Amino acid sequence: MPARLRLSVDRLVDGTGHPTQTGAALLIEGDRLAAIGPDDAIPRPEDALSLAFPRATAVPGLIDAHVHVTVSWEATREGTIERYGRETDTDLMARAAGTVERMVRVGVTSAFSCGERGLTAYQVRDAIARGVIVGPRLLVSGQPLTPTGGHCHWMGGEVDGSDGLRAAVRQHVDDGADAIKVMATGGFATPSTDPAVAAYPLEALQAAVDEAHRLDRRVTAHAHGVSGMQLAVQAGLDSIEHASMSGPGGRWTFDHALADQLAEHHVRAVPSIAADTRGQLGPGPGWTNLSVPEAFWVRTRMANARRLREAGVTLIPGTDGSDFGEAIHLELEAFNAIGFDPSSAIRAATLEAARHLGIDAMTGSLEVGKSADVLVVEGEADRDIRTLRRPLLVLVGGRMVQPTPPPPWPGPLPW
C-alpha cells in the first residue's frame, strides 16, 4: 500500500446523517482519513495513489453487530450439537478463515462475534489483527453464558447462579472479551430449550450486568421470549439480540408495553432479520415459513422490528451469521423495507452500530482522524440500498481488499 491514497467519487455518504456530498474526495494517509470534502478542495500529493470512481458512492465500512464466525449454519438442520461434538478447534478456525474473508470482501469492515466455542473467537480476532487471515476488525464476546444444558451449551459457557455468573464475567474479561453475552431465553437451535422461556432469574442477570459494567464491558442478551426480554430490561442489560417476542409454541406475541420499556431504558435491539432469509424465502430447497415457528418467520421478524422502531427502540443491524456473502445486504434491505431510507439504513450499519459496540471514536463514519474504513460501491447508495451489493473497493484501516460482489437475489426480493 502507498503511504497516501486519494479517492474521488461521484457521491459520499459520511454516516453522520449529513446530506450526501457530490463530487467528493478522500485523502488517506496510512490507516487514517486525512481529508474529506469537495474534490477540488482536497490536496493531490504527488506521492499519492489516486483512484477515481465516477458514478459511485463512498460510504463508511459496514458493521455487522451479530456474527458467529465459526458456526456452520447448515449444521442447524443437520444437528448442531452433534456436529460441534465431532469438530475440532482446527476445523472451526479453518471455517472462520473463510467466513471472515467473505465478510470483508463484501464491505463489512467491523463485526461483533456474538458467541463461539471455547477460545476460538479470540484466536480468530488475533489472527486478523496479525494479518494472518483477511477479515474485518473483530470484537468478541467469547462463549455465551448459559445455564447448564441451556441454549448453545455446546460452546462451553455453562454457568449457574449469581456467583457463578460474576466469576464467569471476570474470566471472560481476563480472556480478552470486548463484551459479554448472556442467554436470557432458550433458542431455536437447541431443541432441548424453549425460546419463549426465561433462562435465568432476575438476580442472576443483575449479577452479570453489575460485574460486567464494573469492568467496563457492555452486556447483551440473547432473548426471544417476552419474559426473558422483560428480565433483561429490569437487569439493566445494554441490548437484546433478536428481541423476537416469541410466545408459547413459537407464536408471535408483540408486547407494546415491553417495547416502550426498551425505548425508555435505551435498550437497543439487534433484530437479526437476515437469519435464514434465503432458506425461508428464496427459491430452491430449504426452510419455508411453514417449517419454523411463527416468531422466526422472516416476515414476522420484519413486522416485529417495524413495531419496535415505531416504539422508539434503536435497531442495530446484525445478521446472526446467515450466508456471509450477502447477509448484511439482506439485513439492510429489510431495514429499508420496514421504513429506513437508504441513508438511515447505512447510518444504522455504520455510526449507530459503532456506538453500539463502543468503537465510534475509531470508526463508523467518514471523518478526519478516524480509521480509513471505506466502502465504494457502484451507483447511488443514498437512493438505492441495493447498490451496496456492487462493491468496487473496500478499505480496512487504509488497507485495500479486493471486493467480491455477493450473489444477486434469485428473483424478486421477498419484501
N, C-alpha and C positions, 0 to 999 in steps of 0.2 A: 504494500500500500504506500502511495505517496504521502509525504508529510502533510500536504494540503490537498483538498478536494473541493472543487466548486461545481455545484449542481444548479442548472437553470431549468425551471418548469413553467408550464402554462398557468398552473393553479397551485396554491399552497393552503392547506388546512392545518393550522398550527395546534389544534386540540384544545385550545383555551376557551373556545367559544367566540373568539373574534371573527369578524367577517373573512371570507375567503380572499386571499391576496391573488391577484392576477399578474402575470409577467414577473414572477418572483425568482429569487436565487438564494442559495445557502452556501456559505463558506465553512468548511470543516477543517479544523487543524488538529491532527492527531485523533483523539477519541471524542473531541468536543465540538459543539456548534459554536463557531466563532462570529458569524454574522448572518443575519436573515433580513430580507427586505426586498424592495424593488430591484429588478435585475440590474438597472443602470446605476444603482447606488452601492452595490456590493463589489468590493475590490476583486481584481483579477490578477493575483500574483503569478509571476512568470513560472514559478516552480510548481504551480498547482495543476493537477489533472482536472481539466474542465469537461464536463459531460452535459449535454443539452437534451432535454426531454420535451419536445413540443407535443401538444395535445395530451399532456399527462399531469397528474396531481401528486404532490408530495404530502404525505401525512406522517404523523409520528408512528414509530413501530408499534404494532398492535400488542396487546397484553391479554393473555388468557388466564383468568383468575381461578381456574379449577381444572387441573390436568392430572392424569395418572400415567407417568411415562413408562412404567414397567409392566403395566397390566395389558393383557390381551383381551379385548372385549369380545372377540369371537368365543373366548372361553366361558363367557357368561351363559352362552347357550349350551356349551359342552359340559359344564360343571366347573365353575371357577375354583372351588375348594380343591377338587381332585387335581386339577391342572397345576395349581400352585403347589400342591403337595409333591409333585414329581419334578418341578422345575428348580434348577439351582440358581444361586445368585448370578452366576455367569450367564445363564440363559436370560435372566431379567435384564442384566446390563447390556447384553447384545441387542435385545429388543429395544431398550431405551435409546441406544445409539442411533438406531434408525428413526425412532419416533421423534426425538428432539431435532434431528436434521430436517425431517419433513416439516415440522412446525416452523422453523426459522426460514425455510425456503419459500413458504407462502406468506411470510411477513410478520410472524409472531416473534418479537424480539425480547419479550419478558413473559414469564409464566410462573404460576404457583403450583407446585407439586402438592396435591391435597391428599396424600396418603400412599405410601409404598411399603413393601415388605422390608423388615429389618432395617439395615443401614444403607440400602441401595440408593435412596433418594440423595443422600449426602455424597455418595460416590459419583453419581451422575452429575450433580451440581459441580463438584470439584473437577471432574474430567472436562466439563465445558469450560470452566474458568481457566484451566491449564492449556486449553487449546487441543486437547487430545481428541475430542469429538466436537463436531459443529452443532451448536444449539443456541437457544435463547438464554438470556440471563435467567437463572432458575432460582426461585425461592422455594424452600421446602418446609413441610410440617413433620416429616418423618412418619412413623407409624401412627395411625389414628388411635386415640384412646377409646377403648370399647369394653363393655363388661365381659366377663368370662362367657364365651360362646356367642358374643354379640356380633353385630354386623362387621364384616371384614376382620374377624378374629384371626384369620389365617395370615394377616400381615404382622402379627406378633405383638400387638399393642393391648392385650387383655389386662385390665386393671379394675379393681373393685374398691369401693369405699372412698370417703373423703381423704383420708390419709394416703391411701394408695394413689389417688389422682394427684395429690400435691407432690408426692415423690416422683411420679412419672413425669410431671411437667418439668420438675427440676432436672431430671435425667435427660429429657429431650433438649432442654436449653444447653446443657453441658455437651450434648452430642452436636449441637450447632443448628437447632431448629430455628427458622425465621419466624414461625408462628405455630400455634397449637391447634390441632383439630380433635374435636370430641364427637363421638357418635351419640346424638341425643335421642335417636329412634333406631329401630331396625331398618333394614334395607332390602330392596327387591333382589339383589344379587346374593343374599344369604337366606336361603329358603327357611332356615330354622328360626328366623326372626320376623317380626311384624313391623312394617314401615309405619303403621298407624300408632304404635305403642311406644311410650317414652322408655328410654333405656336406663336412665339414671334418675335418681330423686333430686330434688332441687338443691339440697345441701351439698351433694357431691359435685354438681355442676358449679355451684358457687365456689367450692374449694379450688377447683381447677382454674376458674376465672381469676380468683384472688391471687393465686400463686403465679399465674402467667402474667397478669398485669403488674405484679410486684417486680417481676423480672423483665418488664418492658416488652412483652410479647402479646400480640393480639390473639384472640381465641375465636375460632369459627366452629359452628356446629353443623354436622350432617343432621338434617331433620326433615322428615316428610310429614308426619302426623301432627295434628293441631296441638295435642297435649305436649309433645316434645318441643314444639316451637314455642309454646307458652312458657315452659320452664326455661328455655334458652333466653327468652327476653327477661324473665324475672331474675335470672342468674347474672345478667349483665354481659352476655356474650356480644362480640362486636359484629358478627354477621352470621347468616344462616345459609347453608348450601342446600339447594333445591327448593326449600320452602313451599312444597307442593300441596300442603293442606290435605293430605291423604286421610281418609276416614276408614272405618271398618270395611274390610273386604276390598280395599283399594278404591272405594268411591271418593269422588272429589267433593269436599265439604268446605267451601270457602267461608272463612270466618272474618267478617268485616271488622269486628271489634279487635281481633288479633292483628289485622293489617294496620289498623290505626295505632295500636301499641308499638308495632315495629317502627312506624314513622315517627311517633312521639319520642321513642328512645333511640332514634338514629341507628337502628339495627339494619344493616344492609342485607340485601338478598341476592344470591347468585342462582338464578332460576334454572340454569343448565338445560335450556330448551333444545339445544342441538343434539343432546344424547339420543342416540338411536334413530335420528330423523331419517336417514337414508333407509335403514332397515324397516321402519314403520310405514313411510310414505313413498319411498322410491319404488320404481318398477322392479320386477325380478324377485327372486327368493328372499326370504327374511321375515321379520316380525310384521304383523299388521296391527292396527289399532285394536282389533278384537282379541288378540292373543296376550295382551298385557292389561293390567287393571286400569280403570278409567283415569285415575290420578296420574298415570305415567304416559297416557297418550300425548303425542306431540301437540295436538290441537288443544288439549286440556292444559298442558304446560303454558301454552301461549295465552290462553284465556286467564289463567291464574296470574301470570306475570303482568298482563294488562291491568288486572284489578289491583294488584299490589302497587303498580305505578300510579294508578288513579288515586290510591290512598296516600300517596306521597312517599312511598318507600323507594329508596335509592337502589336501582338494579345495576348489577355489575356483570358483564359478560364472562361466563365460564362454561366450558364445553363438556366437562366431565369425561373427557377422553374418548369421544367417538372418533371417526376417521379423521386423523390429524392432517390429511390432505385438504380437507375442506371444512373442518369442524367450526373454526372461527367464523368462516363466511356464512355458514348456516345460522350460527348464533346471531350475527349482526343483521342478516337478512330477516330473521324472525323479530329482532328488536325493531327493525324498520316497519315490519308488518303490524306490530302492536302499538305503533304511534310515535316512535322515534324518527325524526327526519334523518337523512344520511349524516349530516354533520353532528347531530346529537348522538347518533349511534357510534360514530368514530370517537367522539369525546368520551363516551362511556367505556370504550375499549382502550382508551389511552390515558388521559389525565385522571378521570374518575377511578379507573382501575388502579392506576399508580398510587393515588391517595389511599385507596382501599388497602393496598399492600404495603403502604408506608415507604414508597420509593419515589414519590413525586418530586423530591428535591433533585433527583438524579435523572429521571426520565418521565415520559408520559406526555410531553409537549415539545414542540419545536421552539425552544427559547435559548438565547445565547447563554453559554455556560453549561448547559445540560449535555448529557451523553448524546452522541450522534447516532441515535436510533431512528432510522428513517426508512419509510416505505414509499417508493414511487410506483404509481400504477397508471396504466393507460386509461384515459378518459377523465370524466369529471366526477370524482368520488363524492363531492358535496351534493351532487344532484342524483346520483345513481349508486347505491351501496354495492351493487353487483360488480362495479368496476374493481373492487378490491380483489376480485378473482383474477385480475390481469396484472400481476406484478412485473415491473420492469427492472427494479433494483431494490435490494434490501441491504441496509447498513445496520450493523450491531456494534455500537461503540466505535463507529468510524470504519469498521472492517466490512468490506464488500462480500456479500454472499450471493452466489448465482441463484436467482429465483426459479422456482418450478411452479408454474400455474396449477392450481388444483383442477380436478376434472370438472367439466360442466355438469350441471344437474341434468339428468336424462329425461327431458320433457319439461312441461310447465312446472314452475316452482309450486310447492304444496300450499303456499299461502297466497 
